Amino acid sequence: MITKKIIIAGISILLIATGCKTKDVKMSVQNKESVPENKAVVYQVFTRLFGNKNTTNKPWGTIEENGVGKFNDFTDKALHEIKDLGVTHIWYTGVPHHAVIRDYTAIGVSNDDPEVVKGRAGSPYAVKDYYNVNPDLAVNPAKRLEEFEALIKRTHKANLKVIIDIVPNHIARKYEGKNNPKGVKDFGADDDVTVEYKRDNNFYYIPNTPFQLPDGDKPLNGESNPLIDGKFDENPAKWTGNGSRMAKPDKNDWYETVKVNYGIRPDGTKDFPELPAGFDKLSAKDHFEFWKDKNVPNSWIKFRDIALYWTAKGVDGFRYDMAEMVPYEFWSYMNSAIKNVNPDAFLMAEVYNPKEYRNYIHLGKMDYLYDKVETYDKLKDIIQGKTPPDGLSYIQSGLQDIDIHMLKFLDNHDEQRLASPEFAGSPEKGKPMMVVSAMITSAPIMIYFGQEVGEAGNENGGFGSHSRTSIFDYVGVPNHQRWMNDGAFDGGKLSKSEKDLRDFYKRLLSFSGKSSGVMGQFQDLQEVNRHAGLGYDPNHLYSFVRWSDNQKLIVITNFSSDASNTFELKIPADIINKWNLKDGSYTLKDQIYQKSSTQLVVNNGEGKATVTIHPLESFIYQLN
């Protein structure tokens, strides 16, 4: 979930990206407790859309009209093909049971009011019951949890790890824990609703004031529904998910959700134990020991238990929605508890304020944060011709101490599709961006299902707008459906260009996921070549080196969609020295397609290589 302005404990915060201006970067992993041997590759899939074969795509269409995918659509064959892309982890988005406009009263689930649900299929970030899964995703909704458990087993059988969402900042307005384990009370069950705030209340309240629906939105696009009556019974009103304290939130607020109270008083001060100085240098185990005897707010305990419940079922990690809206002390408490059970758990989070990155990594014990407001936004500006690529090196320099924690992506459920006219304009323009994203960092790389076959998000699902594949409605995903080929998962209906694109992703992800060089050091080549006067076009080309003890890589990419470039690439003396190269000639062979090669000629301790690169082409040259 992304917004330009959020409200934390009633305080409005603008999220602003910053950068710094050094050029040479040596990756630092001194604060990473266990550095992975290889780069992780995350495949995000919107679970209810993945297996949908229906191509109707009627705006606001029902399941009967537009179809829906199921857990069972992730067959052994489908999982094998995902794994074959070079993927190590699957993030099954939208698994926890969230509010949805469909009658499941036969299995004991109450109907949701369309006036506090976005779209027909509902937002996956308005969770209604954390101890069960979305009934839409099951062939037999009454057995939905068993069907998901079977999917976890199939995923592990394919040698893939399972990630699901946890959304601690907010829950659905009509949360009903129908499947709580013994002894677990519902959110708000013991709250004192006569006061705005109490530490162990699960919510913030507006005492003596009923909730009012926002003006402006038209539920179900004006369709008749027995629950659409201009009101929603909530008295007293609760704060809205994005922090709004209005009993009548704005239509742009997250009105379908309520904010969870973590012991942050309305004035922004903390009402819980704080971590002692120096805990940013300590391990998750130390954090776990610290919290063992501490009295913490009730909401902390509830979400820790939710995470451990899913961990016990075999879930290997979590993606945390809008993590910066929850205090990092809570993350220390919960993440250290998860790591105590599964030291290899994969914990990634949305944090969009660069000034807070290190707090959430070192104090909150996050493994990975989205590198959205810096690398992603810079790449988007580059491909749209707004800026040259040089800024990528400044960003990388500024992130050098936390490089391994900054997960890269170009496509996800919140963002405009990479291939959409509003972003890159074509899937081919995504190729140089993807090479840089995969190779510039030791952190994981993530792709969104359909990205690898050029999905552009052109469909109007209903709620929201095109350019993003709808997360609120039942839709089909055309390019992905051509790859799915009616359940054969063999790409049988893809065009040649779509097949070629998927082949590119497979080659890139498989190489980056196994490369020791990409897990090593980074140094920019941009500055030295900008001033070398050897034909290098710094307005469209970007180059850098990555290396380990046993692998030396030179990465060059061309962001221009219409200009080829022939130039002499200069490798400065300090890199030649670090690589222990003597004067002479060395073969450089491209690792993406294994076809292109050139010679690195070292003379008097400096290197040069003649390169011809075509529009949107990239090379990952390995020194042989």
C-alpha positions, 0 to 999 in steps of 0.5 A, a space after each residue: 500500500 503506497 501513499 504520498 502522505 501518511 499520518 502516524 499517531 496523528 502526525 502528517 509525514 511526507 516521504 522524501 528520497 535523498 541521495 549522496 555523492 560518492 562514487 566507489 562502493 564496497 559493500 558492507 555487511 557488518 550488521 547482517 547476522 547471516 549473509 546469504 550465499 546467493 541472491 534471493 529471487 522473489 516471485 510475487 503473485 496475486 494469488 486470486 488472479 494467477 490461475 484464472 482462465 476467464 478472459 471476460 474482464 467485465 468491469 466490476 464483474 462477479 466471480 461467475 462473470 470474470 472468474 477467479 484463480 484457486 490455490 489448486 491452480 498452483 500445480 506441480 508443473 506451474 511451480 516447476 516453471 516458476 522455479 525454473 525462472 531462477 526463483 527462490 521464494 514465492 510471495 502469495 499476495 492476498 492469502 489471509 481472509 480479507 473483506 470480500 463481497 460474496 455470500 459465505 454465510 453457509 460456512 459461518 462467514 458474515 457478509 461484508 458491507 460494500 460501503 467499507 470494501 474497496 472493489 468487489 473482491 476486496 482489498 487484501 490489506 483489509 484483513 477480516 480474520 488472520 487465522 484463516 484464508 480467503 474463501 475465494 481461493 478454495 475449491 471447497 471454501 469450508 476446507 480453505 485452510 487445508 487447501 492452503 496447507 497443501 499449497 505450502 507443501 507443494 511449494 516446498 516440494 518444488 524447492 521454493 520458500 513461501 511468503 505471505 502478507 501480514 498487515 499489522 498497521 490496520 485491519 478490516 473495519 468488520 474484523 471477526 476472528 471466527 477461527 481464533 485458536 483457544 484462548 485468543 480473544 478478538 481484536 478490541 474484545 477487551 478495549 475500553 471504548 470510553 477513551 481515545 487511548 489506552 495502552 492495551 486497547 487494540 484500537 484508537 477511539 473517537 468516544 461518543 461519536 458514531 462512524 460515518 461513511 465518506 462522501 464520494 465513493 459509489 459502492 459496487 459502482 451503484 449496483 443494488 445490495 441489501 447492505 448498501 444503506 448509507 451507514 455502517 454500524 460502528 459506535 464509537 468510531 475508530 481511527 482510520 487505517 492511515 491515521 485519520 482521526 475523523 469519525 467521517 474519513 475522506 474518500 482518499 483515506 483508508 476508510 475500509 480499515 481501522 488503525 491498530 494501537 501499538 502503544 503510541 499515545 495520540 501525542 506521538 510519545 511511546 508507552 512501552 519499553 524502549 531498546 537500550 543504546 547499542 541494540 542496533 549492533 546486537 543479534 535477533 537472539 539478543 533482542 528476543 532475550 530482551 523482550 522475554 520479561 517485558 510487559 508490552 501492549 496487547 496488540 504486540 502479543 496478538 500480532 506476534 502470535 499471528 506470525 508464529 501461527 503461520 510460521 508453524 504451518 510452514 510459512 517461511 517469511 512475511 511481507 509487512 505492509 506499511 511497516 513504518 507506520 508501526 514502531 520499530 520496537 514492535 518489529 524487534 519484538 515480533 521479528 526476533 520471536 519469528 527468528 527464534 523459531 526460524 532463523 532463516 525466516 525471510 522478513 521484508 517490509 514497506 518503508 519509504 522514508 530513507 531516514 528510517 531505513 537503518 532503524 527498521 533494519 538494525 533495531 526492527 530486525 528487518 531482513 529487507 526493505 523496498 528500495 522504492 523511493 531511491 533506485 526504483 524511482 530513479 530508474 523510472 525517471 531514467 527510462 522516461 528520459 527525465 534524468 541521466 543514469 549517473 544518480 544510480 551510483 550516488 544512490 548505491 553509495 548512500 546505501 552501501 552500509 545496508 546494500 544487502 537489505 535493500 530489495 529491488 523491484 520494478 513491478 508489484 501490485 501497488 505500482 504501475 505495470 512496468 510495460 504500461 504506457 504510464 511507466 516504461 511504455 514497453 516490456 523491452 524498455 524494462 530490460 536495461 532497468 531489470 539488468 541494473 536492478 538485478 546486478 547492482 545489489 547483493 539484495 534480493 530481486 523481486 518480479 511480479 507475475 506477468 512481468 516476465 511476459 510483458 503484462 501492461 495492466 490495461 484492463 479496467 477491473 472496476 475499482 481503481 484504474 488501469 496501468 495497475 493489475 487490479 487488486 480489488 476486483 476479479 479480472 484476468 491477466 491476458 499476457 500471463 493467461 497466454 503463458 498459462 495456456 489453459 493450465 498447461 503452464 508451457 507458454 503455448 499461447 505466447 507470441 514470439 516476443 513474449 517468449 523471448 522476453 520470458 527467456 531474457 528474465 530466465 537467463 538474467 534471474 538464473 545468473 544473478 541468483 547464482 553469481 558470487 560476483 553480485 554478492 561481492 563488491 561494487 564500483 561505479 564506472 560511470 564517472 571515469 568513462 564520462 570524462 574519458 572521451 572514448 565515445 561513451 554516452 553517459 546520458 544513456 549508458 550505465 556501467 559498473 563492476 561487481 566482483 568476488 574472489 572467484 568472479 569478475 563482472 563488468 555490467 553495461 546497459 543502454 537505456 536508449 531505445 533508438 541509438 547504438 553506441 560503439 566506444 572504448 570502456 575504460 577500466 581504471 587502475 584501481 580496479 585492475 589492481 584490485 583484480 590482480 590483473 597484469 598487462 595483457 589481453 583478457 576475454 570478456 564473455 557476456 553471461 546473459 546470452 553467451 554470444 557476445 565477447 570482447 577483449 579487455 586489454 590491460 596496458 600500464 595498469 589500466 584497461 580498455 575494452 571496445 564495446 558495441 551496444 544496441 538499443 536497450 541492450 545489456 551485457 554482463 561480461 565475465 572476465 575469463 
